[in-house]
Amino acid sequence: MTWTSIAVRRLRALLRRSRVEAEMAEELRLHLEMEAAHRERAGLAPDEARRAAVHAFGGVEHAKEAYRDARGVWAVEQVVQDIRYGLRSLRAAPAFTAAVIITLALGIGASTAIFSVVHGVLLRALPYADPERIVVLWENDRDSHTEREPASVPDYFDYAARARSFSALAAFAEVPLNRTSADAEPERLAGARVTANLLAALGATPRIGRGFLAAEDAPGGPRVAIVSDRYWRTHLGGTTSVLGSSLLLDDSASTIVGVLPPEVRFPTEQTDVWVPMQLSPTSAPRSRHFLTLVGRLRANVSVTAANSEAASIGKALESEYTSDNAARGASVESLTDVLVGGVRRTLVLLLGAVALVLLIACANAASLLLARLAARAREVAVRAALGATRRRLAQQFFVESLLLTLGASTIGVALAAVGLRGLLAFAPATLPRRAEIALSAPVLAASIAVSVLVALAFGLLPALGGGAMPGDALQSTGSRGGTASREHRRFRGWLVVAEVALSLVLAVSAGLLVRSFERARGVDPGFTARRVLEIHYQLPPSRYFQSFSNYPGGWSKILGFQRDLVARAGALPGVQSAALAYNDPLTAGFANSFRIEGREAEAERGQAELATRPVSASYFATVGIPILRGRGFTERDDASAPLVVVINAAAATRYFANDDPLGKRIRFWGQFREIVGVVGNERFGGLVAVAPPAVYPVVSQAPMTIATLLVRTQGDPRASLAAVRRELRALDPNVAPFDVQTIDEALATSTAPQRFSATLLGSFAGVALVLALVGIYGVVAYSVAQRTREIGIRVALGATRSDVVREVLAQGLRLALAGCAIGLLGALAAGRLLASQLFAVSPWDPATFGLAITAIFAIAIVGSYVPARRAAGVQALEALRQD
Amino acid sequence: MAAANRDVVQGTLDMLVLKALSLEPMHGWGITQRIHQITKDVLQVNPGSLYPALERLQDKRWVLSEWSTTENNRRAKYYRITAAGRRQLGDETESWRRLVAAVDAVLRTS
């Protein structure tokens, strides 16, 4: 009960302050008068009586203070006072305030942005039920040393039947689908053929409607579809009436039976629609591998257990089907690892780098705070002498520190938001779970907490710990600050050394990554053409008949399409040449097992595979790949002529080291083809990888329903896009072109991950160097200010200006040297850690180290320059007279 | 140590004020006079201690205050003891007596 009465009274004191003060004054005044009157009655003269009364009072102001204290100024009122005072004193030192706020804001902003990305991609669980139970069952090929291979249809059914580890084992394959509609352009959708139990494996339920029924997943079943949430909202109206409507996919109508929930973006973020796979164990041969298997583990089964079970089933299949499944095994990997495993390393690297930035920012802020504290020693001493209690002073410093961090946090949040958006826009397309990345509140809170700690630790504790003893500071001679502040000065020096060391680590890391990126960019991709436009297209199977029984001769419609397309595109104005390829020059495509005639025994031992890249006759000329031996393709190599292929130099070296490949025959896809030429390697496996061996059949003998049209232009390739689209539409208005890009863009995309890391780390290093510069400047400037008198004496004793300047610069350089010495170890360690990310650059690359160290010394000189100038301007008498 | 002393002193002062008010409501100066009287000039209470004590007593609801006029038609704040205050006074008096007896016993035996 007393709590409420206290609260009420405090509130009144707060809200009606002037009234309450007036009452108090009146009460005390009356008391004084009555006391005086009493003494008058006792016989004193009026003014004597008054004086005696005042004396007995014990000091009016003191009484008032005691009264006020007892009344209890509510904490809020004190805080308001502190805030006002804090703002005033911060405004009076704008350079300091700005420096601390910006430093902390940079630290908070950068670390929050990166932490948010790491949180969204690596730390947060996938948006499915029990995501740790969802796994992918891969096959692997021991001979070609490939892991993570897709499975074949019969293999899938065998795994599903024999494995005990899964409550559901589903399969899917990504497949592009042409959607046509009466009133719109044909559209290419990112689709997936899935088995009906995929939703069960993922543990998801549709947002509206239902999943596929078993009947719909049987061969010959009805055509149905499930759309993604995004596609439903953007293209289908986003209403429940979509259920039961139909989509024209690849020229046949599919009824929509369900809509996926928004968090299920499977198998890719861009997937628009699922259709049932409608498989039976004989739908495709065991040698064709194109299914990705996703399963949900049973309750008590671990990933390792499932992995060993899969491996043993794989082994069993290998012995049962010795030709199809030779050297083929199986493994199980958690879905999370599959999705994010690739970027884990890069993200952890970025996390480490940004942690360094945060540390540097904190060190900088700490240094600035300590310096300020020393400068305010006198002010604090005076206030203490006037009666401020330690507690009150501490409270005021506390509030001031909080004000600083509040300012820094506000700017930091803004920086984080902007930074995150920039990061996402700039991040390579391979960044998974992009849609799930958002500014993470817990991370923001953590960064702010760190800066609060720093502000408190260095803005408040030293004040409490005796750094501002009243006696010391009030002395005007000699010991400016006393022992405590000397300790602080040394501590600040070490802080800056630490900053420099960390900056060196960042600078070296950034330098290594930048060089790595430059090297990657400079790799010769194997083809010379740059102004080439790439347009992908797919011919829907319903209108372009494709049975493998009369391949290739019976595919006349497709052969005709290919021929006409190349001819028409090649004839356009501004176009130098046109060609077709199954894959564009930087995409790997698929690989087939093969047999060389006369060397079948080799093939039996190990199922080697060759990347198979069907191309049109004009391909090598269009893209600029040299023909090293023999010949390329001509018009005469058509469906009625003998089957020919061309291999690349890597294949020639690998399989025909002691032989001439020309004239030999290779067998794949059930037919023998003669090798007529050897061409240069294109780095279709990626610029930083070794060019894999490849074989090139010609599309006039290997027609494809899905292909890329390559158009080499004289001017800007994109300028010809509209014309090419027109030709495509003229040949078949229902074929939708997709994935349009130029070779230049494709090259840039292929080095995007390296560019991303290099740029980010470069920015961090830049920020770190700037902060280190500020740190060095702070320490050197302060030291010069402290030693003004000493400098004056020196000058009086005959030191020249340049002597003084040299000495100050030397101080800065000493800091840099110490920092570099310590940082060097860290930089070497960082180089080792980065080694796996580097391309063609040694982790101890001397040029990078040299450049980084030079940068550090440069900022040491720049940072010491202004204080050195100031020191040089010190006049002897002035300095001695000072203070 | 100082804090404990302060508490003891505060507690004693509170008791004296309550006692002074138990007879009739009074304003601040009047209370100091009354304490002066009752203790036969032994204890002087200065305003710096009295008014804080009155605030504390009001916080604990043992005393209520209201503005009124004196005989000389001056505005003054009058303090009045409450029923809870009277109970507290009784308790305090009791424990004070016990304390005095205990201390006395100790002093007598040595």
Chai-1 contact restraints between the chains, C-beta under 6 A:
chainA,res_idxA,chainB,res_idxB,connection_type,confidence,min_distance_angstrom,max_distance_angstrom,comment,restraint_id
A,T2,B,K60,contact,1.0,0.0,6.0,A-B,restraint_1
A,S5,B,R61,contact,1.0,0.0,6.0,A-B,restraint_2
A,I6,B,D59,contact,1.0,0.0,6.0,A-B,restraint_3
A,E27,B,K77,contact,1.0,0.0,6.0,A-B,restraint_4
A,L30,B,A76,contact,1.0,0.0,6.0,A-B,restraint_5
A,H31,B,G28,contact,1.0,0.0,6.0,A-B,restraint_6
A,H31,B,W29,contact,1.0,0.0,6.0,A-B,restraint_7
A,H31,B,P47,contact,1.0,0.0,6.0,A-B,restraint_8
A,M34,B,W29,contact,1.0,0.0,6.0,A-B,restraint_9
A,F57,B,P47,contact,1.0,0.0,6.0,A-B,restraint_10
A,G58,B,N46,contact,1.0,0.0,6.0,A-B,restraint_11
A,G58,B,G48,contact,1.0,0.0,6.0,A-B,restraint_12
A,H62,B,G48,contact,1.0,0.0,6.0,A-B,restraint_13
A,A63,B,P47,contact,1.0,0.0,6.0,A-B,restraint_14
A,A63,B,G48,contact,1.0,0.0,6.0,A-B,restraint_15
A,A66,B,G48,contact,1.0,0.0,6.0,A-B,restraint_16
A,A66,B,P52,contact,1.0,0.0,6.0,A-B,restraint_17
A,Y67,B,Y51,contact,1.0,0.0,6.0,A-B,restraint_18
A,A70,B,P52,contact,1.0,0.0,6.0,A-B,restraint_19
A,A70,B,E55,contact,1.0,0.0,6.0,A-B,restraint_20
A,R71,B,E55,contact,1.0,0.0,6.0,A-B,restraint_21
